[in-house]
Amino acid sequence: MQQQTVHWRSGALALARETSAGRLSSRALVAGFLQRARGSQASLNAFAALREADALAEAEAADRAAAEGRSLGPLHGVPVSVKDILNVAGLPTRWGSRTLAEAAPAPADSLGVARLRAAGAIVLGKTTTSEFAHSMMGRSPLTGTTRNPWDAAVTCGGSSAGAGVSVAAGLSTLALATDAGCSVRLPAACTGVVGLKPTLGLVPHNGVPEGFANFIHLGLMARSVAEVALFLDVVAGPQRDDPHSLAVPAPRALAAVEAGGDLAGRRLLCRPRMGNRRLSAEMTAVLDEAVERFRALGAEVVVDESEIDNPEPVWRILQQSNWAQRLGARIGELEGRIDDSLVAGVREGLGYSGPELQRALYARTAIFRAYQAWFDDFDLLLTPVMARRSLDADHPVLAPVEIDGEAVGDMRREWTPYLNAFDLSGHPAISLPAGRLDGRLPVGIQLVGRWYADGELLRAAAAYEGLLDWTRDWPPVADAAA
C-alpha cells in the first residue's frame, strides 16, 4: 500500500481500513489525490475548486487520531469530492455560473457534506457542474467543458460532470452529487462508474426551497457497488427539515451487499423503452446482454415492449416552472450572461399557467402509481440508461438527437426518459457499467427497486457487478495522471 499508483486504484473501503489502522498515512493519500487532480485539470477539468491546505491539515489530524488508536469513522481519512451546487464550508458555491463567480465562501457545510465529514472523509474540493445543474451536457459558462476520460470528444454527461470524471479517472474515491433528472446516473454511465439515486428522502436534502413536491435527490458515485453502499449508510437517515426523510429506515446497504448471493427467485421487468420512439441497435444489444446476465444469476426476466407515456413532458413542466420561479424575475438582465438553454427553459416556465402546473403535479402522482404497480409482480426493473451512445461533447443542448440516423427529437425526451422517470416517482435507481462500445466508450444499464429497498437494489447490483468486475477497468488517462 505504499505506492501512490496502488492508492488511487484502491477503493474507499480498502483505504479506510488502512488509514484508520495507521498502516497508511492519510496525509500522503490526500496529497497524492490532490496531485492527480491538479495534474489532470488541464485535460479533464473535473474540479471547480480544490481546498488543498485544509484537506492536508484534516488528513494530518486523521493521522494523529490513528496514531492514538481512534477511528474517525468508516471513511477515516478517505478523499472525496462534492458537486459545486452543495456547500462546503470555506469554498464558494458557484453553480457553474459566471453570475456567481464572485460568490462568498459558504459559512457551513451542506447536510450531506457534514455527514461525510462526520464519517471521517476529507473533501478534496468541488467538482464541475453544468450551469445551475440544468443541463445533461458536461459544460458550463464558468468552468468550460469537462472531458470524458475515455474519449474527450464525447460528453461525460451532466449535470454532475466533474463528479463522474473524478471517480472514473481516480481523482477521488467517492463523489457526492445531485440527481433531479439524470444528473448522477447519466454521468456514471458515460464514464463507466456506479451512480445511485436513492429513494426520495432516504438521503435528506434540506437545501431545496420546496420540500414537499421536491424531486431533487442527493446522489452517490463510486467505482464499486460496495463503495456506494458504504456511502449510502453514511449519508442516509432522517433530518427534521426534509419531510420525505422523517420516517426513513436505516438502509443497512453495505450489510446487504456483503450478504451476497445470486438472484434466484427474483423477478425482473425489463422495459427497453419508456415512451421514447427508438432504442438504438447497439443499445438494444447492450440491454439484451444485461437480460441474459441477470438470467444467469437466477432471476426470471420478463421483457415488456408495450407502449407507455413518456414521463418527460410532466418533468419538463415541473422543472421549467422551478427555473421560472428562481430566475424569471431577472431573466432580462441574465440573458446573455447565462446559457441560452437555461434562458429558454426559464422563458418556457414563465409561459405555464397555474392550472398547467397543478395538472403536472397530478400527473406526477399518476406516474408514481403506475410504476408502483409494476412492483406488485416484480422485484426490480431493468432499463437502459440512454437510448443511444453518448453524444458529442459539443452537442447543443437544444438540438434534437439522432438515433441510428433518424432525428427523433428532444434530448431528454428521446435520449434519457429512463432517468427523469424515477426522479418523479422517487424509486431508487442505480446506473451500472455494461461494457464499452468500440472497446472504449462506456455504456450503462439502470436497475430500479421498490421504495426503501435500496439495500436489496444494491445487493442485486453487486451480483451483476460480479459478472463484469468493471472495477479493474481504468481509462488510459488515469495512469497518465499518476
N, C-alpha and C positions, 0 to 999 in steps of 0.2 A: 504493500500500500504506500510505498514511499516515493513512487514516481508519479509526477503530475499526469502523465499520459494514462495512468491507471485511474487516478482520481476522477477525472471528468467522465470516464466511461462507467464508473460505479454509480449505482443508483442511490437515492436518498436513504433507503433502509440500510444498506451496507455502510454508507458513510456515517450515518448517525451512530451505528454500533461502534465504529472505530473512534470517532471523536469523543463520544461520551465516556468511553473506556480509557481515553488518554493515549491510545495507540496511534492516533493521527492528529496532528496539530490543526485545529480549526483555522488558525491564522494562515497557515500555509495553504490550506484548502481554499479559503476565501481569496487569498492573494492570487492563487492560480486561476480561479474562475474570473476574477477581475481582469487579469492579464489577457485571458481569452476573449473576454467581452470587448476590451479596448482594441485588441489586435484584429478582431473581425469586424469592427464597426464600419470601416470604410467599404467593405464588400457586402456585409449583410444588413447593417443598420438596424439592429434589433432593439437597441436601447435609446430611450429618450433622455435618460439621465442616469448617472451612476453616483453612488454615495460611498466613495472609496474609503475616506478616513473613518467615517462612522462604522462602516462594515468591518474594517480591520480592527477597530477598537472593541467592537462587540465580539469578534472572533477571539481576541486576546482574553476577554472576560470568560468566554466559554472554555478556553484552555485552562484558566485558573480554576474554574469550577471543576473541571475534570480532574485536575491535579489534587483537588480536595475531596475527591470521591463523590461529587454532586452532579447529578444529571439535570440538565435544564429542560428535559422533556424529550419526546420521541423524535424531534428534529434538531437535537443538540448540535449547534454549530454548522448546520447544513445551509448552503447558499440557495436562495430562492429569488424569483423576480415577481414584480407586481405591475399590472397594466396601468398605464398613465391616465386612468379615469378614477382610480381609487387613491385615497390619501395615504401618503407615507410621511410621517412627521419629519419636518425639516426640508422636504422637497416640494416644489410647486406642483400642482396638478393642472396640466395644460391641455389635456384632452385632444392633443394633436392639432390645435388651432392657433393660428397666429394672433387671434384676438385675445388669447390668454398667455402670450409669450412672456409677459412681464408679471405673471401671477405671483403672489406672495407664497412663501413656503407654508405648507399645511401645518397647523399647530398640533395636530394629533393624528394618529393612525385611523384608517377605516377599520370597521369591526373585524373583517376577515384578516387584515394585516395584523391587528392586535392579537388575534388568536394564533396566527403563525408565530409571532414573536414569543408568545407565552409558551409555545411548544419548543422553543429554543432555536427557531430558524433565524437566519441572518439575511436581511433584504439587501441584495446587491444593488438594485436600482429599479427604475421604472421602464417598462417596455413600450414600444411604439403602438399607436392605435390610429385607425382612420379618424378623421375629424369628428369629434363628439360621438365616436363609435357608431357612425351612421351607415358605414359602407362595408360591403363584403370584400373590398379590394384592400391590399396592404400598403396604402399610401395616404399621406396627409399633406396639407399645405405647410405645416410646421416642420415636419421631420423628413419629408420626401418619401421615397419608395423603400420599403423593407423587402429584402430579396429572399427568395426561396433557396435554402441551402442545397437543394437537389438540382435546381435549374433556375438560374437567375432570370430567365426570360419569361417564366410563368409566375402567376401570383402565388404568394404564400398564404393567401386568404385573409379575411378580416372579419370583424374589426380588430380582433386580438392578434395583430400581425406579429409583433415582436415577441409575444408570449410563446407562440408556436415555434418560432425560429430559435428562441433562446434555449428551448428544450431540445429541439431537433439537432442543433449544432453543438450541444454540450457546453453552453454558456451559462446554464442554470439547471439545477436538478428538477425543480418544480416551478410552475408559473401560475399565479393567481390572476384570473381574468374575469370577464363577464360574458353572458350569453343572453341576448334578448331576441335574436332572430336566426343566428347561426354562429355567433362570434367566437365560440370556443371550438365547436365541432368541425366547422369548415377549415380553419387553420390547422387543426390537428390532422385532418385528412390530407390536406395539401402538403404537409411537411412530414408525415409519417410518424406521428406520435399519438398518444391516447388523450382524448378530451372528454370530460364528463360534465354534463349539465345535470345537477342533482334534481331530485324532486323539489318543486317550488316550495321555498321556505325551510327546507332541511338545513341549508346553509343560509342563515339570516342575512338580509341586505337592508340595513337601516338607513341607507344613503339615498333612497328614492323618495320623491315628494308625494307619491300616491301609493300607499301601501296595500290597499285592498284589491284594486284592479291591476296591480303590478304584474309584469311578466319578465322583468329583468332578473336573471339568475346570476349568482356568483358561480363561476366555472373553474374547473381544475384541469391542469395539463401536466403530464409527466410522460416518461418513456414506457413505463410498465403499468399494468393494471394494479399490481400490489402497491406501487407508489401512490397511485391515485386513491386507493382505498385508505392508506395511512393518512394522506392529505385530507380526505373527507372526514375521517374520525377526528382530526384535529380541529377543523373549522366548523363542523356541524353542531347544532344544538340551539335551544330556544334563546331568544333575545326579546326584551319587552317591547321594542319599537317596531318589530316586524310581525304583524298579526298572523301571517302564514306560518311563522316559526313557533308559535307559543306552545303547541302540543306535539311537536315533532318527537319521534322516538330516537334514541341513540342508534346510529346505523350499524355499529359493530362491523364495519365494512372489511377491515383487514382480517378479522377472525373468519368472516365468510369466505374470503379469498383463500386463506390458508387452510380452510377445511377441505378444499379441493373437491375432486370427484368429477364424474362425467355428467352428461345431461340426460341420462336415461329417465324416462317418464315425463320429460318436459315437452310441451307443445309450443312450437313457434309458428307465428303467422308471418309470412313474407309478403310484402307489398312492393312490387317493382316500381309502381307509380303512385303518387299522391295527388292526383288531379292534373299533373303535368302532361303535356302532349306526347313527349317521347323520352325514352331512355336509350342512350347511345348503344351501339352494338358492343363496344368494348366494356362499357359499364354493365351491360347485361351479362357478359361473360364473367366479370368480377363477382356479380351477385350470385350467379349460378354456382360458381366455385364455393362461395361462402355457404350457400344452402347445403352443398354436399359435405362441407366440413362440419357443419352442425349436425347433419345426419350421422356422420362418422362418430360424433361424440355421443350418440344415442338419442338425440332429440327427434321427435316427429315434426317435420316441417311441411306446412301447407302453404302453397303459393296461390295468392288471390289477385287476379288481374282485373277484377271488376272496377268500374268507374266510381270515383268518389269526388266530392267537391274539393277543389284546390283551396287550402286554407289561407293562401297569401292575400287575397283581397280583404279578408277580415283583419288580418295582421296589419295590412297596409293602412287601413283607416285608423286603427288604434295608434300605430306608430307615427304616422304623419300628423295626426292630431296632437300627439305628445310634442312633436317638434314645433308645431304651430303655437302651442301654449308657451313653450320655453323660449322661442326665438322670434315669434311672429311680430311682436310689438316693435322689434328692432330690425326687421328684415330689410328695410330700406337702407339703413346705414351699414348693414352687414354684407349686402350684395356687393360682390367684387372682392370681398375680404375672406369669404368662406367658400368652400367647394360649391360649384354650380349644382351638383346633385343634391346637396343639402338645401340650397336655396329652393330648388324645385320641390323638394319634399315639404318644406315649410309652407310654400305657397299652395301646394295641393291640400295640406292640412287645414289651411285657413278657409278653404272652399267647402269643407264639410259642415253640415248643419248639426245641431244638437240631436235631432231625431236620427240622423245617419250614424252618429257616434253611438247612440243608445242601441240601435239595431246591431251594430258591430259587437257591442258587449253581449247582447243576447246571443248572437251567432257564436261568440267565443264559448259560451256555456253549452250551446248545441254541439260544438266541436268536441269539447271535453266529454260530453255524454256519449257521443258516437264512438270515440276512442276507448272510453271506459268499457263499452260493451264488448270490444274485442277481447278484453281480458277476462270476460266470463268463460271463454272457451280456450284461451291461450295464456301461456305464462309469459311469453316475450314476443316482441315484434321485431322483425328484421327488415331494414330498408337500405337502399343506397344512401350515401351522404349527398351526392350530387349526380345529376342526370348525364353529365359528360365530364371529361377530364378537366383539369384546372385551366382556367382562362389565361390568356397572356397577361403579363404584369401591367401593361398599359391599356388594357381593355377599358373603354369608357363605361362609367357606372350606369349611365342612362342608355347605353346602346343595347340592342337586342342580342341574344346569344344564338349561336348556330349549333345544331346537333346533327351530326352525320350529313353536313352540307345543307341542311334546311334551317332557315331563320324561323325560330319558334317563338320569339317574343321576349318579354321582360325577364331580366336576370333572376330575380328572386322567385318569380312565379314558375319559371321553367327550368332553372338550374338547381335550386335548392329548396323546394317546398317541403321536403322531408324534415327540414330543420326548424323553421318557424312554427310548424305544426305543433311541436311539443313544448315550445315556449308558451304558446297559447294554452295548451292543455295542462301544462305543469308536470307531465310524466317525466321520470328520469330517463335520460338518453345519453348514450356513450358512442363516440366515434372511435373505431378501431382500425388500425392499418390492415389492408387487404392485399398487399403486394405492390408491385411497381409496374407501370406501363412502360413499354420500350426499355425495360431494365433499369429505368432511372426515376420515373415520375411517380411519387406515391399516390395511392388512392385508398379510400376507406369505405367501410360499411358502418351502418348505425344499428345499434341494438337498443330497444326501448323496453322499460319494465313498468310494473304497477307502481302507483303512488306508494312511497315509503319503502319499496322493495329494492332500494339501492344496493344493499348488500347482496341480494340474490342476483341482481343485474351484473354486479361486478364479479361474482363467482362464475357466472356463465361466460363473461368476457374473458376471465382468466383461463377458463378451459379452452376457449378459442385461441387465445394467445399461445397456449402450449403447443398448438399445431404449427404455428408460424415462427414464433420466437423472434419477433422483429427487434427486440432489444439489442441484438448484436449488429443491427443494420445501421450504419452511420454514413452520412454523406461525405464525400472526399474532403469537402471544405472544413469538416470538423477536425480532421488530422492536421490540416494546414494551420489551424488556429492554435495548435498545441505549442 
